[in-house]
Amino acid sequence: MPGLSLAKPSPRSHQSNWSDLSAGHTHAVRQLVGLTIAQVECELIVGTLIHKGGSRTEAAKLLGIALRTLRNKINEYSARGKILPRPGIH
């Protein structure tokens, strides 16, 4: 995600500081509350595939994961009945 950093967090309290996020990011984060990490991951992968017109290679690059990892996730989601965009679909 843009704006995220792997740097050590500053020594602040552990409470959320929503003021650090833009209004759009705050709304997006709040929509994710209550979902499992697996659910968020699935929606992010599917959304990225749609955004990239079904291109697995481009989606994997954007997500920062290996193409093999993406293919494994796609196979897992398909086995569970999730409908995924096919390559070349715009």
N, C-alpha and C positions, 0 to 999 in steps of 0.2 A: 504494500500500500504506500502511496506517496506520502512523504512526511514522517514515516516511521523510521526509527533509528535503532541500531543495535548497541549504541553507546550506553554506558551505565547511566541509570536515572539519577537525577540530582537528589540530594538528601532532603526530600520533602516528606510530608505525611503520606500514609498509604491511601488516603481518601482520594476519590476521583476529583480531578480538577477540570470540570467541563469547560471552563473558560479558555483552556488551552486549545480547544477544537473550534473550527468554524461552525456556523449554524448548520450548514449542510452535513458536515461530518458528525456533529452531535446527533442530528436526526437519524442518520444512517446507523450510528452505533446503538442508539436506543431501540431501533427496530430489531436489532440482533439479540437484545436481552431476552433471555428465556429459551433461546435455541441452544442446542448442543454444538460443540465445536465441529462434530461430524456433519451436522446439518448445514452449518455456515460454510464449511469447506465444499460440500456438494454444490450448494447454490453459487458459490464463487466460481467453481470450475465450470458449471453449466453456463453461467452468465458470461464468463470469459470466452467459452467456445462460441456462444452466440455472437458476441462482440467481434470475434475473429473469423466469422463466417464459416465455422466448423473446422478451421485449420488447427489440427492438433499441434503441429510444430510451433505456430505462432502463439497459441494459447499457452503452451508449456514455457516458451520464452518469457511471455508477459507475467506468468505466475511465478517464474523463477524456480521451476521444478524440471526434472528430467522428463524427456518424452516418454520413457518407459514407465515412470511413475504415473504420468497422466493416463497412459493407456491402461495401466492396472486399475486406476480409479474408475475410468470409463467402463471397463469390463465389470467391475464390482457394482456400479450403479445400474448398468444394463441388466445384470442378473437379478437385481432387486426391482426391476420394472420401470426404472427411471427413463424417460424419453429424452434422448440427447440429439443435438444437431449433428447431421452427417457432414463429412468434409465437402467443401464446395458449395454449401448452402449459404446464400447471402440474404 
